[in-house]
Amino acid sequence: MSKISNWTKEETIVAFNVYCKIPFKSSSKNNPIVVKYANIIGRTPSALNMKIGNFGRLDPALKEKGIVGLGNGSKLDEIVWNEFNGNWEKLAYESELLIAKFQNKKVEEVIYDEVFEFPIGIEKEMVIKQRVNQSFFRSTILSSYNSKCCITGLSIAELLVASHIKPWRTDANNRLNPHNGLCLNSIHDKAFDKGFITITPDYKIKVSKCFDEFKKDATVYDFFLKYENHSIFLPDRFFPSKEFLDWHYTNIFKK
């Protein structure tokens, strides 16, 4: 039965999780993701959709694009926003634990579809947390880019990667920061990771001079060279950090 009581903090944290996982313009009471999580927390899809709209009014990135959320919201919405916006690792893990709790499950049962043999003790907890965090990061990045590669526009989700601008191994503090992410197809993700392409702080694609000797190769042209100086498709929110993009150009890009 759907609730009519005031929202709890736990429910509101889950709502913020959902806010990050779906494109804001796609949120509606009929959106299957909204319906799924509304059922999990025992709220109506309309109520959860309104809560997502409340978070939208707090998001400066949406305001800059002229997109506004709902006009009213609770003090609790602001508390949750202020606690977790920017604290992405805390949001990822705590919200996924709550989602599992609402279903009377362990978090590993929620994030793993296949049978997985976990290690034991502290190592098990670390493996689970890493998997939860990676899953949240991927969902947030693909949602922000409407599940399209920001270079090619490819929209086959199975071929898309939530690519880190500053690599996972390099910057532990920004591993889950959605401003440190790009939605790329798997080939351009690998090329970006190896420095064969980069994206400048003004969101232009640059192709390494390493490809010069392959200029006559039609495949290389189609995959890389033709995108030189093109602008990427920008996300609805969580714009890639210009500071991180400059870091990649300076430290990773093969000039």
Secondary structure as the mmCIF struct_conf table of DSSP 4:
data_model
#
loop_
_struct_conf.conf_type_id
_struct_conf.id
_struct_conf.beg_label_comp_id
_struct_conf.beg_label_asym_id
_struct_conf.beg_label_seq_id
_struct_conf.end_label_comp_id
_struct_conf.end_label_asym_id
_struct_conf.end_label_seq_id
BEND BEND1 SER A 5 SER A 5
HELX_LH_PP_P HELX_LH_PP_P1 ASN A 6 THR A 8
HELX_RH_AL_P HELX_RH_AL_P1 LYS A 9 LYS A 21
BEND BEND2 ILE A 22 ILE A 22
HELX_RH_3T_P HELX_RH_3T_P1 PHE A 24 SER A 26
TURN_TY1_P TURN_TY1_P1 LYS A 29 ASN A 30
HELX_RH_AL_P HELX_RH_AL_P2 PRO A 32 ILE A 41
TURN_TY1_P TURN_TY1_P2 GLY A 42 GLY A 42
HELX_RH_AL_P HELX_RH_AL_P3 PRO A 45 GLY A 56
TURN_TY1_P TURN_TY1_P3 ARG A 57 LEU A 58
HELX_RH_AL_P HELX_RH_AL_P4 PRO A 60 GLU A 64
TURN_TY1_P TURN_TY1_P4 LYS A 65 GLY A 66
BEND BEND3 GLY A 71 GLY A 71
HELX_RH_AL_P HELX_RH_AL_P5 LYS A 75 PHE A 84
TURN_TY1_P TURN_TY1_P5 ASN A 85 GLY A 86
HELX_RH_AL_P HELX_RH_AL_P6 TRP A 88 PHE A 102
TURN_TY1_P TURN_TY1_P6 GLN A 103 ASN A 104
HELX_RH_AL_P HELX_RH_AL_P7 VAL A 107 ILE A 111
BEND BEND4 ASP A 113 GLU A 114
HELX_RH_AL_P HELX_RH_AL_P8 GLY A 121 SER A 144
TURN_TY1_P TURN_TY1_P7 TYR A 145 SER A 147
TURN_TY1_P TURN_TY1_P8 CYS A 150 THR A 152
HELX_RH_3T_P HELX_RH_3T_P2 ALA A 157 LEU A 159
STRN STRN1 LEU A 160 HIS A 164
BEND BEND5 ILE A 165 LYS A 166
TURN_TY1_P TURN_TY1_P9 TRP A 168 THR A 170
HELX_RH_3T_P HELX_RH_3T_P3 ALA A 172 ASN A 174
BEND BEND6 ARG A 175 LEU A 176
HELX_RH_3T_P HELX_RH_3T_P4 PRO A 178 ASN A 180
STRN STRN2 GLY A 181 ASN A 185
HELX_RH_AL_P HELX_RH_AL_P9 SER A 186 LYS A 194
TURN_TY1_P TURN_TY1_P10 GLY A 195 GLY A 195
BEND BEND7 PHE A 196 PHE A 196
STRN STRN3 ILE A 197 ILE A 199
TURN_TY1_P TURN_TY1_P11 PRO A 201 ASP A 202
BEND BEND8 TYR A 203 TYR A 203
STRN STRN4 LYS A 204 LYS A 204
STRN STRN5 ILE A 205 VAL A 207
HELX_RH_3T_P HELX_RH_3T_P5 LYS A 209 PHE A 214
TURN_TY1_P TURN_TY1_P12 LYS A 215 LYS A 216
HELX_RH_AL_P HELX_RH_AL_P10 ALA A 218 PHE A 223
TURN_TY1_P TURN_TY1_P13 PHE A 224 PHE A 224
HELX_RH_3T_P HELX_RH_3T_P6 LEU A 225 TYR A 227
TURN_TY1_P TURN_TY1_P14 GLU A 228 ASN A 229
HELX_LH_PP_P HELX_LH_PP_P2 HIS A 230 HIS A 230
STRN STRN6 SER A 231 SER A 231
HELX_LH_PP_P HELX_LH_PP_P3 ILE A 232 PRO A 235
BEND BEND9 ASP A 236 PHE A 238
HELX_LH_PP_P HELX_LH_PP_P4 PHE A 239 SER A 241
HELX_RH_AL_P HELX_RH_AL_P11 LYS A 242 ASN A 251
TURN_TY1_P TURN_TY1_P15 ILE A 252 ILE A 252
#
